[in-house]
Every structure is written in C-alpha cells, then in structure tokens.
Amino acid sequence: MNTSVATATTAPHPTSGLPSRLHHNAFVTSDQAATRAFYEDIVGLPLVATWKESDELFGKMRTYCHTFYGLGDGSALAFFQFVDDEDQRQFGPKMPFSPFQHIALKVTADVQEAIAERLRTSGWNPEQTYVLEHGYCRSLYTADPNGLLLEFTVDTDGVEQSDAERRRTAHADLESWLTGEHASNNTWR
C-alpha cells in the first residue's frame, strides 16, 4: 500500500468547499460552576447558551447540561456535565496533561496581556501558566478547571510571510518528514 502524501505540486483546495468556521469544540466538565467562573470571569468568554437536556443517547436516557462560551467569530467552547455519575465517568474520563493537546485561540497582544493579568490577580494555576515564543507567534498557556490546556496566541509582525511559506511547502515538508527528514524548518525562532 502506498502511504505517500501528495507533493507540493498538488492543486490547492478551493476555499468555497471548506467549512466556514469552527462551530464549537466540546469537552466534558465535572464542575459547570468552576468552568463558568474560569471562562467567563477570568478568560472573558461570555456564557452564550445553556442547554439542559434529557435524551435517549447510545442506548440509555442521558440527562446533562451543555454550556457554550462564545468567541469573537461566533464559534464557541462547549462543556457537558451529566447528572448520572456513570455517564460522567463514561463520557468524561480525566484528560492526561500534555502540552501537545490544547486549544489555541488567536488574540491581540492587549487581550493576551489582559488575560495574563486576570490569571495573575486571581492566582489561577501558576504552575501550569507560562509563555512560549514560537517565532511566528507568542503564546500564553494555562490549564482550565478540567485540565484542558488553552493557548492564547498573538501572531508576530510579518506572520504573513511565514504563513505563505508554510502553505507553499506544506505537502513537501510533510512528505520529507514522513521519509525521515526531521530537521526544523522554523527559521523564525
């Protein structure tokens, strides 16, 4: 079986056939109150919807609360909490902490600093709050009450150049990675 990826000469996909934006990304929380306090009071994302539902799902009646915290483009981060402890364990196992599993949200430098200040003044999770300079962006990281790692990202000046280069070479770079060439191509650090 050929597992080769298309080369960089492959025609780009038309954007008209792409999803227009993320609608929401959902997670399970064990504490809707703590989740609301973090996302609304500290991060600044407004609670835009709360659905209290009872449905027959996956062979059983499930009763749950589904909350949505709005982002500037109309998308949302969403959280489920189940009434039944068995449902909570089945659908919400504890996430392992990994800096490589996270949600990255694009922000301005002013918004990033405001979030950082609210994290500091609230004493929120200082051992899991840090900044990384990626070269093409500056990122503030912190974990939410559920162990979900969030990244608040500010693009650096000139990001259009690095974005254009990564788009131009995306397929070739992946192909070279898959064939064993693992040298860094991040020349912006």
C-alpha positions in Angstrom: 0.0 0.0 0.0 1.3 3.5 -0.9 1.1 5.8 2.1 2.8 8.7 0.3 1.3 12.1 0.6 0.6 14.3 -2.4 3.5 16.5 -3.4 3.6 20.3 -3.2 2.5 20.5 -6.9 -1.0 19.3 -5.9 -3.5 21.9 -6.7 -4.8 23.8 -3.6 -8.3 23.0 -2.4 -10.9 25.7 -3.2 -12.0 27.6 -0.1 -15.6 27.5 -1.1 -15.8 23.8 -0.2 -14.3 24.3 3.2 -16.2 24.7 6.5 -16.7 28.4 7.1 -15.5 28.3 10.8 -15.5 26.1 13.9 -19.0 25.9 15.3 -17.9 24.6 18.7 -15.4 22.3 20.3 -16.9 20.2 23.1 -15.4 18.7 26.3 -16.8 17.2 29.5 -16.6 19.1 32.8 -17.2 17.7 36.3 -18.0 21.2 37.6 -20.1 23.6 35.5 -19.8 26.4 38.1 -16.0 26.3 38.2 -15.9 26.1 34.4 -18.2 29.2 34.1 -16.1 31.1 36.6 -12.9 30.4 34.7 -14.1 31.0 31.2 -16.3 34.0 31.9 -14.7 35.7 34.9 -11.0 35.1 34.2 -10.7 34.4 30.5 -13.5 36.8 29.5 -15.5 34.5 27.2 -19.2 35.1 27.7 -21.6 32.3 28.5 -23.9 32.4 25.4 -26.1 29.3 25.8 -27.0 26.7 28.4 -29.0 23.7 27.2 -30.5 21.4 29.9 -31.3 18.2 28.1 -32.6 14.6 28.6 -32.3 12.4 25.5 -32.0 8.7 24.7 -28.4 8.5 23.5 -26.3 5.4 22.9 -29.0 3.1 24.3 -29.9 4.9 27.5 -31.6 8.1 28.8 -28.9 10.7 29.5 -29.6 13.9 31.4 -27.0 16.6 31.0 -26.2 20.3 30.9 -24.4 21.7 27.8 -22.8 25.2 28.1 -21.3 27.4 25.4 -18.7 30.1 25.8 -18.6 32.5 22.8 -15.6 33.5 20.7 -15.4 36.6 18.5 -16.2 34.8 15.3 -19.4 33.2 16.6 -17.8 29.9 17.4 -17.7 28.5 21.0 -16.0 26.3 23.5 -18.7 24.0 25.0 -18.9 21.8 28.1 -21.1 18.8 29.0 -21.9 17.7 32.6 -24.0 14.7 33.3 -26.4 14.1 36.2 -25.6 10.4 36.4 -22.1 9.6 37.8 -21.8 6.6 35.5 -22.5 8.8 32.4 -19.9 11.3 33.7 -17.3 8.6 34.1 -18.1 7.0 30.7 -18.0 10.2 28.7 -15.7 12.4 30.7 -12.6 10.4 31.6 -9.8 12.6 33.0 -7.7 14.1 30.3 -4.0 13.4 30.6 -2.0 16.6 30.9 0.0 17.2 27.8 1.3 20.5 26.3 0.7 18.9 22.9 -3.1 18.5 23.5 -4.6 22.0 23.7 -7.0 24.6 22.2 -5.3 27.6 20.7 -7.2 30.9 20.5 -6.0 33.8 18.4 -5.9 37.1 20.4 -4.4 40.5 20.2 -1.5 41.5 22.4 -3.8 43.6 24.5 -6.2 40.7 25.1 -3.4 38.4 25.8 -2.0 40.7 28.5 -5.5 41.3 30.0 -6.0 37.5 30.3 -2.5 37.1 31.8 -3.3 39.9 34.3 -6.6 38.3 35.3 -4.8 34.9 35.7 -2.2 36.5 37.9 -4.6 38.5 40.1 -6.8 35.5 40.6 -3.8 33.3 41.5 -5.0 30.9 38.8 -2.9 27.8 38.3 0.6 29.5 38.2 2.4 26.2 37.9 0.6 25.5 34.6 0.6 29.1 33.2 3.6 30.0 31.0 4.6 31.9 27.9 6.4 30.4 24.8 7.9 32.3 22.0 7.4 30.2 18.8 9.0 32.7 16.5 5.8 33.1 14.3 3.7 33.8 17.4 3.8 34.4 21.2 1.6 32.1 23.3 0.3 32.3 26.8 -0.7 28.8 28.1 -2.8 27.8 31.1 -5.0 24.9 32.1 -8.7 25.2 32.8 -10.5 23.6 35.8 -11.0 20.4 33.7 -7.3 20.0 32.8 -7.8 21.3 29.3 -4.7 23.3 28.2 -5.6 26.6 26.5 -3.2 28.7 24.3 -3.8 32.4 23.7 -1.8 33.3 20.7 -0.6 36.6 19.3 0.9 36.5 15.8 4.2 38.2 15.3 4.8 41.0 12.9 5.4 39.6 9.4 3.4 36.4 10.1 2.0 36.6 6.6 5.5 35.8 5.2 5.9 32.7 7.4 2.2 31.6 6.7 2.8 32.0 2.9 6.0 29.9 3.1 4.4 27.1 5.2 1.4 27.0 2.8 3.7 26.9 -0.2 5.8 24.0 1.2 3.2 22.2 3.3 3.0 19.0 1.2 6.7 18.8 0.5 7.5 19.4 4.2 5.1 16.6 5.3 6.5 14.2 2.7 10.1 14.9 3.8 9.1 14.3 7.5 7.4 11.0 6.6 10.5 9.9 4.7 12.8 10.6 7.7 14.0 14.2 7.2 13.3 15.7 10.7 15.4 19.0 10.6 13.5 22.0 11.9 12.0 24.4 9.3 11.1 27.1 11.8 13.5 29.8 10.8 11.5 32.5 12.6 12.7 31.5 16.1 
